[in-house]
Amino acid sequence: MSKKSSPKELKDQFKALMHHYELPYVRVAVADLDGVLRGKMMAVEKFRSAIEKGFGFCDVVFGWDIGDVAYDNVKFTGWHTGYPDALVKIDLGSARRLPWQEGSLLVLGHFEAPAPCPRRLLMEVQQRAHAMGYEPLFAQEFEWFNFKKTQEPNNKFTEGFKVPEPITRGMFGYSLLRLAENQAFWNQLFAHLQAAGVPLEGLHTETGPGVAEAAICHATVVEAADRAVLFKTFVKQIASQHGIIASFMAKWNEHLPGCSGHLHQSLADPETGKNLFYDVKSSRRISALMESYIAGQLYCLPHILPMLAPNVNSYKRLVEGAWAPTTLTWGFDNRTTAIRVIECGPQATRIEMRVSGSDSNPYLAMAASLASGLYGIQNKMKLHIPPTEGNGYLDNRHGRLPADLWEATQAMKKSEVARELFGEDFVNHFVATREAEWNRFMRPVTDWEIQRYFELV
């Protein structure tokens, strides 16, 4: 279990870092509510002074949306507060060298309370698990589409934006042929991510033009979330150097499958490392602890769904027959259910939460998933819902997921369960940001509306 480093330990860690990286600056980054990394280049001397005491960073990162448009419905920060600085603590253990950026060094941080910081929220849930005697192990896998950069004017902020051409054609899932077409990119991606402390278990093409899937190696939950957040940023940076635009949008085309961000997870004994989800004596080979964890997740899902599916577009992915769940279901090795149980012996038995998309904020998605599982354990919940066999889209016995961001956000807003898991202040702020997102979505007149209604109504 992690412990707070002493001032001397921090200084020693800094000396060790700078011994290996003789650089005039360090890149420092924090994640906003959408999982976007916001940061700056900081001179080494400034960084040295911030290691122990932290540094001030404008709290506007929690006061605006993914497009830097200020919210007008949140209390934490805004014009009414003057957007002051909030304290950020540096995590030296998160340091990564970025070989594709002249060997620069990147270090993550998190905001101290009362800022609604996703990374700190996950740290708090991790501490909850530690207090219960568990070490949560997580890994996220991502699907994403890759497009060719174009030299033609193509500004997404102007009228007439068109999605560029995917880097490959056709629907070649698991295709070695399609990997070979952009071999330099895939080779460098795999190698650079390994060097930057984001190791992959595997990488392959998925169903759709230009789409890939990568599975990140598992780790303790905060480290796993760090890896996931960094993965998305690093892929975009490396892709750009190859003339490629990488998109983690949940669903960019209604005729193609969406992009998942599945969460693999288990609980281990912190002393022995034993997987507490496996039980050789059980007929199902899964422990009673795991069953309570699943029961908690199924119970809490409707209360915390926006933390797994945070955007309007997220719900275009959560539709029938598109490899994403729509019902409150679980099953053994069943890819049509919300929770897929993978029984792979004493070391690898785990849960795959299939609700979260590639557009999710890994800190919030993992916090939601872990907290709801722990809720089931704390409340000694029994897994009364039987495993779904066959088509999970047709199994409506225990309910369906909310159909859009507004419905999901209103459920979370009214939920006492969500407030018990994450506190009044976080829930109030987060649901306000999702309401703002929905309200902005409702304003523009789309091409679909014009084509459908312009002449005929």
Secondary structure as GFF3:
##gff-version 3
##sequence-region A 1 457
A	DSSP	alpha_helix	7	20	.	.	.	ID=ss1
A	DSSP	beta_strand	25	31	.	.	.	ID=ss2
A	DSSP	beta_strand	37	43	.	.	.	ID=ss3
A	DSSP	alpha_helix	44	53	.	.	.	ID=ss4
A	DSSP	beta_strand	55	58	.	.	.	ID=ss5
A	DSSP	three_ten_helix	59	62	.	.	.	ID=ss6
A	DSSP	beta_strand	85	98	.	.	.	ID=ss7
A	DSSP	three_ten_helix	99	101	.	.	.	ID=ss8
A	DSSP	beta_strand	104	111	.	.	.	ID=ss9
A	DSSP	alpha_helix	118	131	.	.	.	ID=ss10
A	DSSP	beta_strand	135	148	.	.	.	ID=ss11
A	DSSP	alpha_helix	176	181	.	.	.	ID=ss12
A	DSSP	alpha_helix	183	195	.	.	.	ID=ss13
A	DSSP	beta_strand	200	205	.	.	.	ID=ss14
A	DSSP	beta_strand	211	216	.	.	.	ID=ss15
A	DSSP	beta_strand	219	220	.	.	.	ID=ss16
A	DSSP	alpha_helix	221	241	.	.	.	ID=ss17
A	DSSP	beta_strand	244	247	.	.	.	ID=ss18
A	DSSP	beta_strand	263	268	.	.	.	ID=ss19
A	DSSP	alpha_helix	288	304	.	.	.	ID=ss20
A	DSSP	three_ten_helix	305	307	.	.	.	ID=ss21
A	DSSP	alpha_helix	314	317	.	.	.	ID=ss22
A	DSSP	beta_strand	330	332	.	.	.	ID=ss23
A	DSSP	beta_strand	339	342	.	.	.	ID=ss24
A	DSSP	alpha_helix	345	348	.	.	.	ID=ss25
A	DSSP	beta_strand	350	353	.	.	.	ID=ss26
A	DSSP	alpha_helix	362	378	.	.	.	ID=ss27
A	DSSP	three_ten_helix	392	394	.	.	.	ID=ss28
A	DSSP	alpha_helix	405	413	.	.	.	ID=ss29
A	DSSP	alpha_helix	416	422	.	.	.	ID=ss30
A	DSSP	alpha_helix	424	442	.	.	.	ID=ss31
A	DSSP	alpha_helix	447	453	.	.	.	ID=ss32
###
